[in-house]
Amino acid sequence: MARFIMDTHAMWQYLSSLNRLMAAAAIFRLATAGNATIIVPAIMVAEFYFLSATLDQTVSLFHLLASFDAVGEIELSDLGKNQLERLDQFPDIPEMRDRLIAAEAAFQDAPDWSAEEQSH
């Protein structure tokens, strides 16, 4: 089964009814059908929550986690030693949260589904 790491920007764009990333939507459809697993790093959930509050569009953590449960094939991943040991693998990523998401992708041996890659 395919596995993907979701980052904050891609999740925000997917959940926005105004601007959905078609590829992210396709991955969610795969996960809903049981053909893919989306791994959501804990740091992404926290970043998503703070982003929504900063934009005065606060999404409750209960609502966000419930939306994950609705998809069915979403795994929340805790930040731990396995991810932290991989931080040095990404010296070109200056932002700490993005580096943690990349470290999660390396640990899970799964692509990091970042919106930045999709725009290239």
Biopython code that builds the backbone (N, CA, C, O; Angstrom):
import numpy as np
from Bio.PDB.StructureBuilder import StructureBuilder

atoms = [
    (1, "MET", "N", (0.842, -1.176, 0.000)),
    (1, "MET", "CA", (0.000, 0.000, 0.000)),
    (1, "MET", "C", (0.893, 1.247, 0.000)),
    (1, "MET", "O", (1.874, 1.319, 0.740)),
    (2, "ALA", "N", (0.548, 2.206, -0.822)),
    (2, "ALA", "CA", (1.300, 3.455, -0.904)),
    (2, "ALA", "C", (1.167, 4.229, 0.400)),
    (2, "ALA", "O", (0.112, 4.213, 1.034)),
    (3, "ARG", "N", (2.244, 4.907, 0.798)),
    (3, "ARG", "CA", (2.254, 5.720, 2.010)),
    (3, "ARG", "C", (2.740, 7.115, 1.645)),
    (3, "ARG", "O", (3.697, 7.268, 0.886)),
    (4, "PHE", "N", (2.084, 8.124, 2.185)),
    (4, "PHE", "CA", (2.445, 9.515, 1.922)),
    (4, "PHE", "C", (2.507, 10.280, 3.227)),
    (4, "PHE", "O", (1.706, 10.048, 4.132)),
    (5, "ILE", "N", (3.470, 11.203, 3.324)),
    (5, "ILE", "CA", (3.567, 12.107, 4.466)),
    (5, "ILE", "C", (2.879, 13.405, 4.070)),
    (5, "ILE", "O", (3.194, 13.985, 3.031)),
    (6, "MET", "N", (1.948, 13.860, 4.889)),
    (6, "MET", "CA", (1.219, 15.093, 4.593)),
    (6, "MET", "C", (1.888, 16.257, 5.320)),
    (6, "MET", "O", (2.225, 16.153, 6.500)),
    (7, "ASP", "N", (2.075, 17.356, 4.610)),
    (7, "ASP", "CA", (2.594, 18.546, 5.266)),
    (7, "ASP", "C", (1.460, 19.548, 5.464)),
    (7, "ASP", "O", (0.360, 19.372, 4.941)),
    (8, "THR", "N", (1.744, 20.592, 6.219)),
    (8, "THR", "CA", (0.717, 21.552, 6.616)),
    (8, "THR", "C", (0.101, 22.266, 5.428)),
    (8, "THR", "O", (-1.120, 22.390, 5.338)),
    (9, "HIS", "N", (0.940, 22.735, 4.517)),
    (9, "HIS", "CA", (0.422, 23.509, 3.389)),
    (9, "HIS", "C", (-0.493, 22.658, 2.511)),
    (9, "HIS", "O", (-1.560, 23.113, 2.099)),
    (10, "ALA", "N", (-0.084, 21.444, 2.231)),
    (10, "ALA", "CA", (-0.915, 20.565, 1.401)),
    (10, "ALA", "C", (-2.231, 20.257, 2.098)),
    (10, "ALA", "O", (-3.276, 20.219, 1.449)),
    (11, "MET", "N", (-2.199, 20.033, 3.423)),
    (11, "MET", "CA", (-3.430, 19.766, 4.163)),
    (11, "MET", "C", (-4.335, 20.994, 4.146)),
    (11, "MET", "O", (-5.544, 20.872, 3.952)),
    (12, "TRP", "N", (-3.754, 22.177, 4.349)),
    (12, "TRP", "CA", (-4.545, 23.408, 4.331)),
    (12, "TRP", "C", (-5.228, 23.580, 2.976)),
    (12, "TRP", "O", (-6.419, 23.885, 2.905)),
    (13, "GLN", "N", (-4.467, 23.383, 1.908)),
    (13, "GLN", "CA", (-5.019, 23.535, 0.569)),
    (13, "GLN", "C", (-6.104, 22.492, 0.299)),
    (13, "GLN", "O", (-7.118, 22.797, -0.330)),
    (14, "TYR", "N", (-5.894, 21.274, 0.771)),
    (14, "TYR", "CA", (-6.894, 20.225, 0.552)),
    (14, "TYR", "C", (-8.201, 20.546, 1.272)),
    (14, "TYR", "O", (-9.281, 20.394, 0.702)),
    (15, "LEU", "N", (-8.102, 20.990, 2.525)),
    (15, "LEU", "CA", (-9.301, 21.252, 3.310)),
    (15, "LEU", "C", (-9.991, 22.554, 2.916)),
    (15, "LEU", "O", (-11.143, 22.783, 3.284)),
    (16, "SER", "N", (-9.290, 23.408, 2.169)),
    (16, "SER", "CA", (-9.885, 24.651, 1.708)),
    (16, "SER", "C", (-10.812, 24.351, 0.539)),
    (16, "SER", "O", (-10.406, 23.736, -0.447)),
    (17, "SER", "N", (-12.039, 24.783, 0.656)),
    (17, "SER", "CA", (-12.980, 24.529, -0.439)),
    (17, "SER", "C", (-12.717, 25.450, -1.624)),
    (17, "SER", "O", (-13.266, 25.242, -2.707)),
    (18, "LEU", "N", (-11.871, 26.478, -1.422)),
    (18, "LEU", "CA", (-11.609, 27.436, -2.493)),
    (18, "LEU", "C", (-10.444, 27.030, -3.392)),
    (18, "LEU", "O", (-10.414, 27.403, -4.565)),
    (19, "ASN", "N", (-9.486, 26.271, -2.859)),
    (19, "ASN", "CA", (-8.267, 26.011, -3.624)),
    (19, "ASN", "C", (-7.723, 24.631, -3.276)),
    (19, "ASN", "O", (-6.783, 24.521, -2.489)),
    (20, "ARG", "N", (-8.291, 23.591, -3.842)),
    (20, "ARG", "CA", (-7.826, 22.232, -3.562)),
    (20, "ARG", "C", (-6.707, 21.839, -4.523)),
    (20, "ARG", "O", (-6.762, 22.126, -5.719)),
    (21, "LEU", "N", (-5.704, 21.184, -3.979)),
    (21, "LEU", "CA", (-4.648, 20.633, -4.817)),
    (21, "LEU", "C", (-5.176, 19.329, -5.398)),
    (21, "LEU", "O", (-5.529, 18.412, -4.656)),
    (22, "MET", "N", (-5.230, 19.247, -6.695)),
    (22, "MET", "CA", (-5.820, 18.060, -7.315)),
    (22, "MET", "C", (-5.088, 16.789, -6.921)),
    (22, "MET", "O", (-5.723, 15.761, -6.685)),
    (23, "ALA", "N", (-3.753, 16.840, -6.844)),
    (23, "ALA", "CA", (-2.998, 15.645, -6.488)),
    (23, "ALA", "C", (-3.259, 15.255, -5.036)),
    (23, "ALA", "O", (-3.382, 14.068, -4.732)),
    (24, "ALA", "N", (-3.345, 16.240, -4.129)),
    (24, "ALA", "CA", (-3.651, 15.925, -2.733)),
    (24, "ALA", "C", (-5.030, 15.295, -2.637)),
    (24, "ALA", "O", (-5.224, 14.345, -1.878)),
    (25, "ALA", "N", (-5.986, 15.809, -3.393)),
    (25, "ALA", "CA", (-7.332, 15.244, -3.391)),
    (25, "ALA", "C", (-7.297, 13.798, -3.879)),
    (25, "ALA", "O", (-8.013, 12.947, -3.351)),
    (26, "ALA", "N", (-6.471, 13.519, -4.880)),
    (26, "ALA", "CA", (-6.351, 12.157, -5.398)),
    (26, "ALA", "C", (-5.798, 11.222, -4.320)),
    (26, "ALA", "O", (-6.242, 10.080, -4.204)),
    (27, "ILE", "N", (-4.834, 11.699, -3.537)),
    (27, "ILE", "CA", (-4.272, 10.868, -2.468)),
    (27, "ILE", "C", (-5.316, 10.620, -1.391)),
    (27, "ILE", "O", (-5.406, 9.512, -0.862)),
    (28, "PHE", "N", (-6.108, 11.639, -1.058)),
    (28, "PHE", "CA", (-7.172, 11.425, -0.089)),
    (28, "PHE", "C", (-8.198, 10.429, -0.601)),
    (28, "PHE", "O", (-8.715, 9.622, 0.172)),
    (29, "ARG", "N", (-8.501, 10.474, -1.898)),
    (29, "ARG", "CA", (-9.428, 9.491, -2.463)),
    (29, "ARG", "C", (-8.839, 8.080, -2.366)),
    (29, "ARG", "O", (-9.549, 7.130, -2.035)),
    (30, "LEU", "N", (-7.554, 7.950, -2.651)),
    (30, "LEU", "CA", (-6.897, 6.641, -2.515)),
    (30, "LEU", "C", (-6.989, 6.139, -1.081)),
    (30, "LEU", "O", (-7.291, 4.971, -0.840)),
    (31, "ALA", "N", (-6.725, 7.039, -0.125)),
    (31, "ALA", "CA", (-6.762, 6.649, 1.290)),
    (31, "ALA", "C", (-8.177, 6.271, 1.716)),
    (31, "ALA", "O", (-8.369, 5.299, 2.447)),
    (32, "THR", "N", (-9.156, 7.029, 1.266)),
    (32, "THR", "CA", (-10.549, 6.735, 1.602)),
    (32, "THR", "C", (-10.959, 5.365, 1.060)),
    (32, "THR", "O", (-11.743, 4.652, 1.686)),
    (33, "ALA", "N", (-10.425, 5.006, -0.103)),
    (33, "ALA", "CA", (-10.734, 3.710, -0.708)),
    (33, "ALA", "C", (-9.899, 2.578, -0.111)),
    (33, "ALA", "O", (-10.091, 1.415, -0.467)),
    (34, "GLY", "N", (-8.970, 2.910, 0.797)),
    (34, "GLY", "CA", (-8.128, 1.887, 1.414)),
    (34, "GLY", "C", (-6.917, 1.502, 0.595)),
    (34, "GLY", "O", (-6.309, 0.461, 0.846)),
    (35, "ASN", "N", (-6.545, 2.335, -0.397)),
    (35, "ASN", "CA", (-5.420, 2.021, -1.277)),
    (35, "ASN", "C", (-4.161, 2.820, -0.970)),
    (35, "ASN", "O", (-3.157, 2.670, -1.666)),
    (36, "ALA", "N", (-4.191, 3.660, 0.054)),
    (36, "ALA", "CA", (-3.021, 4.440, 0.449)),
    (36, "ALA", "C", (-3.165, 4.795, 1.921)),
    (36, "ALA", "O", (-4.267, 4.830, 2.469)),
    (37, "THR", "N", (-2.032, 5.054, 2.540)),
    (37, "THR", "CA", (-2.014, 5.531, 3.919)),
    (37, "THR", "C", (-1.373, 6.907, 3.928)),
    (37, "THR", "O", (-0.308, 7.114, 3.346)),
    (38, "ILE", "N", (-2.030, 7.841, 4.591)),
    (38, "ILE", "CA", (-1.483, 9.182, 4.764)),
    (38, "ILE", "C", (-0.958, 9.266, 6.186)),
    (38, "ILE", "O", (-1.694, 9.032, 7.145)),
    (39, "ILE", "N", (0.310, 9.599, 6.316)),
    (39, "ILE", "CA", (0.923, 9.735, 7.629)),
    (39, "ILE", "C", (1.001, 11.224, 7.944)),
    (39, "ILE", "O", (1.548, 12.011, 7.171)),
    (40, "VAL", "N", (0.449, 11.589, 9.079)),
    (40, "VAL", "CA", (0.404, 12.980, 9.499)),
    (40, "VAL", "C", (1.301, 13.130, 10.724)),
    (40, "VAL", "O", (0.968, 12.635, 11.801)),
    (41, "PRO", "N", (2.445, 13.814, 10.566)),
    (41, "PRO", "CA", (3.318, 14.043, 11.718)),
    (41, "PRO", "C", (2.617, 14.933, 12.752)),
    (41, "PRO", "O", (1.882, 15.853, 12.391)),
    (42, "ALA", "N", (2.847, 14.657, 14.012)),
    (42, "ALA", "CA", (2.250, 15.451, 15.083)),
    (42, "ALA", "C", (2.576, 16.928, 14.920)),
    (42, "ALA", "O", (1.728, 17.773, 15.204)),
    (43, "ILE", "N", (3.787, 17.262, 14.469)),
    (43, "ILE", "CA", (4.171, 18.659, 14.287)),
    (43, "ILE", "C", (3.271, 19.336, 13.253)),
    (43, "ILE", "O", (3.009, 20.534, 13.354)),
    (44, "MET", "N", (2.799, 18.582, 12.267)),
    (44, "MET", "CA", (1.915, 19.162, 11.259)),
    (44, "MET", "C", (0.576, 19.549, 11.865)),
    (44, "MET", "O", (0.018, 20.590, 11.519)),
    (45, "VAL", "N", (0.052, 18.720, 12.770)),
    (45, "VAL", "CA", (-1.221, 19.034, 13.408)),
    (45, "VAL", "C", (-1.091, 20.321, 14.218)),
    (45, "VAL", "O", (-1.961, 21.190, 14.154)),
    (46, "ALA", "N", (-0.011, 20.439, 14.974)),
    (46, "ALA", "CA", (0.204, 21.652, 15.766)),
    (46, "ALA", "C", (0.369, 22.872, 14.866)),
    (46, "ALA", "O", (-0.212, 23.925, 15.129)),
    (47, "GLU", "N", (1.152, 22.732, 13.817)),
    (47, "GLU", "CA", (1.359, 23.854, 12.898)),
    (47, "GLU", "C", (0.048, 24.250, 12.220)),
    (47, "GLU", "O", (-0.227, 25.439, 12.060)),
    (48, "PHE", "N", (-0.755, 23.280, 11.826)),
    (48, "PHE", "CA", (-2.043, 23.551, 11.191)),
    (48, "PHE", "C", (-2.948, 24.330, 12.145)),
    (48, "PHE", "O", (-3.590, 25.302, 11.746)),
    (49, "TYR", "N", (-2.995, 23.901, 13.396)),
    (49, "TYR", "CA", (-3.812, 24.569, 14.397)),
    (49, "TYR", "C", (-3.379, 26.028, 14.570)),
    (49, "TYR", "O", (-4.222, 26.925, 14.569)),
    (50, "PHE", "N", (-2.079, 26.271, 14.717)),
    (50, "PHE", "CA", (-1.591, 27.638, 14.912)),
    (50, "PHE", "C", (-1.760, 28.488, 13.658)),
    (50, "PHE", "O", (-2.024, 29.687, 13.756)),
    (51, "LEU", "N", (-1.613, 27.891, 12.494)),
    (51, "LEU", "CA", (-1.850, 28.624, 11.249)),
    (51, "LEU", "C", (-3.302, 29.068, 11.165)),
    (51, "LEU", "O", (-3.587, 30.212, 10.811)),
    (52, "SER", "N", (-4.210, 28.172, 11.487)),
    (52, "SER", "CA", (-5.631, 28.527, 11.410)),
    (52, "SER", "C", (-5.966, 29.643, 12.400)),
    (52, "SER", "O", (-6.764, 30.524, 12.083)),
    (53, "ALA", "N", (-5.374, 29.618, 13.580)),
    (53, "ALA", "CA", (-5.617, 30.677, 14.564)),
    (53, "ALA", "C", (-5.031, 32.000, 14.094)),
    (53, "ALA", "O", (-5.649, 33.050, 14.269)),
    (54, "THR", "N", (-3.845, 31.960, 13.499)),
    (54, "THR", "CA", (-3.199, 33.171, 12.992)),
    (54, "THR", "C", (-4.042, 33.826, 11.913)),
    (54, "THR", "O", (-4.085, 35.052, 11.816)),
    (55, "LEU", "N", (-4.705, 33.027, 11.111)),
    (55, "LEU", "CA", (-5.539, 33.540, 10.030)),
    (55, "LEU", "C", (-6.982, 33.802, 10.478)),
    (55, "LEU", "O", (-7.860, 34.046, 9.651)),
    (56, "ASP", "N", (-7.219, 33.749, 11.797)),
    (56, "ASP", "CA", (-8.562, 33.930, 12.355)),
    (56, "ASP", "C", (-9.571, 32.958, 11.751)),
    (56, "ASP", "O", (-10.738, 33.299, 11.556)),
    (57, "GLN", "N", (-9.107, 31.746, 11.457)),
    (57, "GLN", "CA", (-9.961, 30.682, 10.936)),
    (57, "GLN", "C", (-9.758, 29.428, 11.788)),
    (57, "GLN", "O", (-9.642, 28.321, 11.263)),
    (58, "THR", "N", (-9.717, 29.616, 13.092)),
    (58, "THR", "CA", (-9.346, 28.540, 14.000)),
    (58, "THR", "C", (-10.169, 27.282, 13.749)),
    (58, "THR", "O", (-11.400, 27.298, 13.755)),
    (59, "VAL", "N", (-9.451, 26.211, 13.533)),
    (59, "VAL", "CA", (-10.042, 24.886, 13.379)),
    (59, "VAL", "C", (-9.767, 24.149, 14.683)),
    (59, "VAL", "O", (-8.620, 24.049, 15.119)),
    (60, "SER", "N", (-10.807, 23.644, 15.292)),
    (60, "SER", "CA", (-10.585, 22.933, 16.550)),
    (60, "SER", "C", (-9.798, 21.658, 16.277)),
    (60, "SER", "O", (-9.952, 21.026, 15.232)),
    (61, "LEU", "N", (-8.960, 21.298, 17.226)),
    (61, "LEU", "CA", (-8.208, 20.054, 17.074)),
    (61, "LEU", "C", (-9.154, 18.863, 17.007)),
    (61, "LEU", "O", (-8.885, 17.899, 16.290)),
    (62, "PHE", "N", (-10.251, 18.918, 17.742)),
    (62, "PHE", "CA", (-11.245, 17.845, 17.680)),
    (62, "PHE", "C", (-11.775, 17.688, 16.259)),
    (62, "PHE", "O", (-11.875, 16.569, 15.757)),
    (63, "HIS", "N", (-12.120, 18.814, 15.599)),
    (63, "HIS", "CA", (-12.639, 18.772, 14.230)),
    (63, "HIS", "C", (-11.581, 18.242, 13.257)),
    (63, "HIS", "O", (-11.881, 17.429, 12.383)),
    (64, "LEU", "N", (-10.352, 18.709, 13.417)),
    (64, "LEU", "CA", (-9.274, 18.267, 12.529)),
    (64, "LEU", "C", (-9.043, 16.765, 12.673)),
    (64, "LEU", "O", (-8.962, 16.048, 11.676)),
    (65, "LEU", "N", (-8.939, 16.293, 13.905)),
    (65, "LEU", "CA", (-8.712, 14.860, 14.128)),
    (65, "LEU", "C", (-9.911, 14.034, 13.675)),
    (65, "LEU", "O", (-9.739, 12.919, 13.182)),
    (66, "ALA", "N", (-11.117, 14.560, 13.834)),
    (66, "ALA", "CA", (-12.312, 13.857, 13.357)),
    (66, "ALA", "C", (-12.296, 13.745, 11.838)),
    (66, "ALA", "O", (-12.737, 12.736, 11.289)),
    (67, "SER", "N", (-11.790, 14.776, 11.149)),
    (67, "SER", "CA", (-11.714, 14.698, 9.684)),
    (67, "SER", "C", (-10.715, 13.628, 9.259)),
    (67, "SER", "O", (-10.898, 12.990, 8.222)),
    (68, "PHE", "N", (-9.668, 13.425, 10.044)),
    (68, "PHE", "CA", (-8.731, 12.340, 9.754)),
    (68, "PHE", "C", (-9.419, 10.993, 9.918)),
    (68, "PHE", "O", (-9.255, 10.100, 9.086)),
    (69, "ASP", "N", (-10.185, 10.848, 10.989)),
    (69, "ASP", "CA", (-10.896, 9.588, 11.237)),
    (69, "ASP", "C", (-11.875, 9.273, 10.107)),
    (69, "ASP", "O", (-12.094, 8.108, 9.778)),
    (70, "ALA", "N", (-12.463, 10.316, 9.515)),
    (70, "ALA", "CA", (-13.429, 10.118, 8.432)),
    (70, "ALA", "C", (-12.772, 9.509, 7.205)),
    (70, "ALA", "O", (-13.404, 8.749, 6.471)),
    (71, "VAL", "N", (-11.504, 9.841, 6.980)),
    (71, "VAL", "CA", (-10.787, 9.277, 5.830)),
    (71, "VAL", "C", (-10.478, 7.810, 6.099)),
    (71, "VAL", "O", (-10.615, 6.978, 5.203)),
    (72, "GLY", "N", (-10.073, 7.487, 7.296)),
    (72, "GLY", "CA", (-9.866, 6.098, 7.665)),
    (72, "GLY", "C", (-8.447, 5.600, 7.553)),
    (72, "GLY", "O", (-8.011, 4.818, 8.398)),
    (73, "GLU", "N", (-7.720, 6.015, 6.562)),
    (73, "GLU", "CA", (-6.355, 5.523, 6.372)),
    (73, "GLU", "C", (-5.337, 6.622, 6.668)),
    (73, "GLU", "O", (-4.375, 6.809, 5.922)),
    (74, "ILE", "N", (-5.554, 7.333, 7.743)),
    (74, "ILE", "CA", (-4.612, 8.357, 8.178)),
    (74, "ILE", "C", (-4.020, 7.907, 9.501)),
    (74, "ILE", "O", (-4.740, 7.535, 10.428)),
    (75, "GLU", "N", (-2.697, 7.949, 9.574)),
    (75, "GLU", "CA", (-1.995, 7.584, 10.798)),
    (75, "GLU", "C", (-1.340, 8.837, 11.362)),
    (75, "GLU", "O", (-0.632, 9.545, 10.645)),
    (76, "LEU", "N", (-1.569, 9.112, 12.629)),
    (76, "LEU", "CA", (-0.839, 10.185, 13.294)),
    (76, "LEU", "C", (0.476, 9.622, 13.780)),
    (76, "LEU", "O", (0.521, 8.537, 14.361)),
    (77, "SER", "N", (1.526, 10.344, 13.547)),
    (77, "SER", "CA", (2.846, 9.888, 13.948)),
    (77, "SER", "C", (3.402, 10.824, 15.014)),
    (77, "SER", "O", (3.443, 12.040, 14.833)),
    (78, "ASP", "N", (3.826, 10.239, 16.121)),
    (78, "ASP", "CA", (4.423, 11.029, 17.194)),
    (78, "ASP", "C", (5.826, 11.475, 16.794)),
    (78, "ASP", "O", (6.515, 10.799, 16.031)),
    (79, "LEU", "N", (6.225, 12.606, 17.317)),
    (79, "LEU", "CA", (7.602, 13.060, 17.144)),
    (79, "LEU", "C", (8.450, 12.319, 18.162)),
    (79, "LEU", "O", (8.183, 12.375, 19.363)),
    (80, "GLY", "N", (9.460, 11.633, 17.686)),
    (80, "GLY", "CA", (10.287, 10.860, 18.597)),
    (80, "GLY", "C", (11.720, 10.733, 18.102)),
    (80, "GLY", "O", (12.155, 11.425, 17.181)),
    (81, "LYS", "N", (12.420, 9.840, 18.736)),
    (81, "LYS", "CA", (13.841, 9.630, 18.467)),
    (81, "LYS", "C", (14.108, 9.299, 16.999)),
    (81, "LYS", "O", (15.069, 9.799, 16.415)),
    (82, "ASN", "N", (13.264, 8.464, 16.404)),
    (82, "ASN", "CA", (13.488, 8.053, 15.012)),
    (82, "ASN", "C", (13.503, 9.239, 14.057)),
    (82, "ASN", "O", (14.307, 9.278, 13.126)),
    (83, "GLN", "N", (12.624, 10.200, 14.284)),
    (83, "GLN", "CA", (12.579, 11.385, 13.436)),
    (83, "GLN", "C", (13.753, 12.321, 13.764)),
    (83, "GLN", "O", (14.414, 12.843, 12.866)),
    (84, "LEU", "N", (13.994, 12.519, 15.046)),
    (84, "LEU", "CA", (15.053, 13.442, 15.459)),
    (84, "LEU", "C", (16.428, 12.994, 14.961)),
    (84, "LEU", "O", (17.271, 13.827, 14.631)),
    (85, "GLU", "N", (16.653, 11.691, 14.908)),
    (85, "GLU", "CA", (17.941, 11.173, 14.429)),
    (85, "GLU", "C", (18.175, 11.476, 12.952)),
    (85, "GLU", "O", (19.306, 11.363, 12.479)),
    (86, "ARG", "N", (17.150, 11.851, 12.223)),
    (86, "ARG", "CA", (17.271, 12.104, 10.781)),
    (86, "ARG", "C", (17.330, 13.598, 10.429)),
    (86, "ARG", "O", (17.436, 13.944, 9.252)),
    (87, "LEU", "N", (17.266, 14.466, 11.409)),
    (87, "LEU", "CA", (17.262, 15.905, 11.123)),
    (87, "LEU", "C", (18.496, 16.352, 10.342)),
    (87, "LEU", "O", (18.396, 17.227, 9.482)),
    (88, "ASP", "N", (19.650, 15.767, 10.626)),
    (88, "ASP", "CA", (20.891, 16.161, 9.932)),
    (88, "ASP", "C", (20.891, 15.780, 8.453)),
    (88, "ASP", "O", (21.741, 16.253, 7.699)),
    (89, "GLN", "N", (19.966, 14.946, 8.032)),
    (89, "GLN", "CA", (19.909, 14.542, 6.627)),
    (89, "GLN", "C", (19.385, 15.651, 5.720)),
    (89, "GLN", "O", (19.433, 15.523, 4.497)),
    (90, "PHE", "N", (18.886, 16.738, 6.310)),
    (90, "PHE", "CA", (18.225, 17.785, 5.526)),
    (90, "PHE", "C", (18.786, 19.171, 5.819)),
    (90, "PHE", "O", (18.042, 20.064, 6.225)),
    (91, "PRO", "N", (20.087, 19.364, 5.619)),
    (91, "PRO", "CA", (20.683, 20.668, 5.939)),
    (91, "PRO", "C", (20.165, 21.797, 5.052)),
    (91, "PRO", "O", (20.273, 22.965, 5.426)),
    (92, "ASP", "N", (19.611, 21.479, 3.901)),
    (92, "ASP", "CA", (19.105, 22.519, 2.991)),
    (92, "ASP", "C", (17.713, 23.011, 3.365)),
    (92, "ASP", "O", (17.204, 23.940, 2.737)),
    (93, "ILE", "N", (17.091, 22.415, 4.365)),
    (93, "ILE", "CA", (15.770, 22.855, 4.809)),
    (93, "ILE", "C", (15.972, 23.689, 6.069)),
    (93, "ILE", "O", (16.235, 23.138, 7.138)),
    (94, "PRO", "N", (15.853, 25.009, 5.958)),
    (94, "PRO", "CA", (16.171, 25.866, 7.105)),
    (94, "PRO", "C", (15.090, 25.897, 8.184)),
    (94, "PRO", "O", (15.396, 26.143, 9.351)),
    (95, "GLU", "N", (13.853, 25.656, 7.821)),
    (95, "GLU", "CA", (12.753, 25.792, 8.770)),
    (95, "GLU", "C", (12.586, 24.500, 9.571)),
    (95, "GLU", "O", (12.482, 23.418, 8.993)),
    (96, "MET", "N", (12.561, 24.613, 10.899)),
    (96, "MET", "CA", (12.552, 23.457, 11.787)),
    (96, "MET", "C", (11.358, 22.534, 11.538)),
    (96, "MET", "O", (11.531, 21.318, 11.456)),
    (97, "ARG", "N", (10.152, 23.090, 11.416)),
    (97, "ARG", "CA", (8.970, 22.230, 11.234)),
    (97, "ARG", "C", (9.038, 21.476, 9.910)),
    (97, "ARG", "O", (8.689, 20.297, 9.852)),
    (98, "ASP", "N", (9.484, 22.146, 8.843)),
    (98, "ASP", "CA", (9.613, 21.468, 7.548)),
    (98, "ASP", "C", (10.669, 20.373, 7.608)),
    (98, "ASP", "O", (10.514, 19.315, 6.998)),
    (99, "ARG", "N", (11.738, 20.634, 8.342)),
    (99, "ARG", "CA", (12.789, 19.616, 8.475)),
    (99, "ARG", "C", (12.256, 18.401, 9.242)),
    (99, "ARG", "O", (12.597, 17.265, 8.912)),
    (100, "LEU", "N", (11.431, 18.630, 10.253)),
    (100, "LEU", "CA", (10.837, 17.511, 11.000)),
    (100, "LEU", "C", (9.906, 16.686, 10.114)),
    (100, "LEU", "O", (9.861, 15.461, 10.232)),
    (101, "ILE", "N", (9.169, 17.347, 9.235)),
    (101, "ILE", "CA", (8.287, 16.619, 8.319)),
    (101, "ILE", "C", (9.119, 15.803, 7.331)),
    (101, "ILE", "O", (8.771, 14.665, 7.017)),
    (102, "ALA", "N", (10.217, 16.381, 6.840)),
    (102, "ALA", "CA", (11.108, 15.638, 5.945)),
    (102, "ALA", "C", (11.740, 14.451, 6.681)),
    (102, "ALA", "O", (11.900, 13.377, 6.102)),
    (103, "ALA", "N", (12.091, 14.641, 7.936)),
    (103, "ALA", "CA", (12.659, 13.543, 8.729)),
    (103, "ALA", "C", (11.628, 12.436, 8.919)),
    (103, "ALA", "O", (11.975, 11.254, 8.912)),
    (104, "GLU", "N", (10.377, 12.809, 9.088)),
    (104, "GLU", "CA", (9.303, 11.810, 9.188)),
    (104, "GLU", "C", (9.217, 11.014, 7.889)),
    (104, "GLU", "O", (9.087, 9.790, 7.906)),
    (105, "ALA", "N", (9.289, 11.721, 6.770)),
    (105, "ALA", "CA", (9.232, 11.033, 5.472)),
    (105, "ALA", "C", (10.402, 10.061, 5.333)),
    (105, "ALA", "O", (10.227, 8.944, 4.845)),
    (106, "ALA", "N", (11.584, 10.478, 5.755)),
    (106, "ALA", "CA", (12.751, 9.587, 5.677)),
    (106, "ALA", "C", (12.552, 8.364, 6.576)),
    (106, "ALA", "O", (12.842, 7.239, 6.169)),
    (107, "PHE", "N", (12.063, 8.582, 7.783)),
    (107, "PHE", "CA", (11.832, 7.474, 8.710)),
    (107, "PHE", "C", (10.789, 6.501, 8.159)),
    (107, "PHE", "O", (10.957, 5.286, 8.263)),
    (108, "GLN", "N", (9.732, 7.022, 7.584)),
    (108, "GLN", "CA", (8.644, 6.189, 7.069)),
    (108, "GLN", "C", (8.945, 5.632, 5.678)),
    (108, "GLN", "O", (8.191, 4.809, 5.158)),
    (109, "ASP", "N", (10.046, 6.081, 5.077)),
    (109, "ASP", "CA", (10.384, 5.698, 3.705)),
    (109, "ASP", "C", (9.202, 5.971, 2.780)),
    (109, "ASP", "O", (8.785, 5.123, 1.991)),
    (110, "ALA", "N", (8.676, 7.197, 2.913)),
    (110, "ALA", "CA", (7.498, 7.618, 2.149)),
    (110, "ALA", "C", (7.748, 9.014, 1.603)),
    (110, "ALA", "O", (8.485, 9.794, 2.207)),
    (111, "PRO", "N", (7.145, 9.335, 0.474)),
    (111, "PRO", "CA", (7.327, 10.691, -0.056)),
    (111, "PRO", "C", (6.671, 11.727, 0.842)),
    (111, "PRO", "O", (5.610, 11.494, 1.422)),
    (112, "ASP", "N", (7.325, 12.870, 0.943)),
    (112, "ASP", "CA", (6.783, 14.015, 1.672)),
    (112, "ASP", "C", (5.842, 14.724, 0.711)),
    (112, "ASP", "O", (6.287, 15.251, -0.309)),
    (113, "TRP", "N", (4.556, 14.745, 1.016)),
    (113, "TRP", "CA", (3.595, 15.336, 0.113)),
    (113, "TRP", "C", (3.514, 16.820, 0.389)),
    (113, "TRP", "O", (2.559, 17.306, 0.995)),
    (114, "SER", "N", (4.535, 17.535, -0.066)),
    (114, "SER", "CA", (4.546, 18.973, 0.195)),
    (114, "SER", "C", (4.036, 19.708, -1.034)),
    (114, "SER", "O", (4.307, 19.315, -2.168)),
    (115, "ALA", "N", (3.306, 20.761, -0.794)),
    (115, "ALA", "CA", (2.748, 21.556, -1.880)),
    (115, "ALA", "C", (3.848, 22.210, -2.705)),
    (115, "ALA", "O", (3.663, 22.467, -3.895)),
    (116, "GLU", "N", (4.994, 22.479, -2.080)),
    (116, "GLU", "CA", (6.084, 23.099, -2.819)),
    (116, "GLU", "C", (6.552, 22.191, -3.947)),
    (116, "GLU", "O", (6.820, 22.669, -5.049)),
    (117, "GLU", "N", (6.655, 20.889, -3.690)),
    (117, "GLU", "CA", (7.082, 19.967, -4.739)),
    (117, "GLU", "C", (6.052, 19.887, -5.852)),
    (117, "GLU", "O", (6.409, 19.720, -7.018)),
    (118, "GLN", "N", (4.773, 20.005, -5.502)),
    (118, "GLN", "CA", (3.722, 19.880, -6.484)),
    (118, "GLN", "C", (3.710, 21.040, -7.462)),
    (118, "GLN", "O", (3.230, 20.904, -8.587)),
    (119, "SER", "N", (4.243, 22.195, -7.031)),
    (119, "SER", "CA", (4.212, 23.365, -7.896)),
    (119, "SER", "C", (5.361, 23.364, -8.896)),
    (119, "SER", "O", (5.392, 24.196, -9.802)),
    (120, "HIS", "N", (6.306, 22.438, -8.742)),
    (120, "HIS", "CA", (7.459, 22.385, -9.677)),
    (120, "HIS", "C", (7.181, 21.461, -10.824)),
    (120, "HIS", "O", (8.028, 21.293, -11.701)),
]
sb = StructureBuilder()
sb.init_structure("model")
sb.init_model(0)
sb.init_chain("A")
sb.init_seg("    ")
for serial, (resi, resn, name, xyz) in enumerate(atoms, 1):
    if name == "N":
        sb.init_residue(resn, " ", resi, " ")
    sb.init_atom(name, np.array(xyz, "f"), 0.0, 1.0, " ", f" {name:<3s}", serial, name[0])
structure = sb.get_structure()
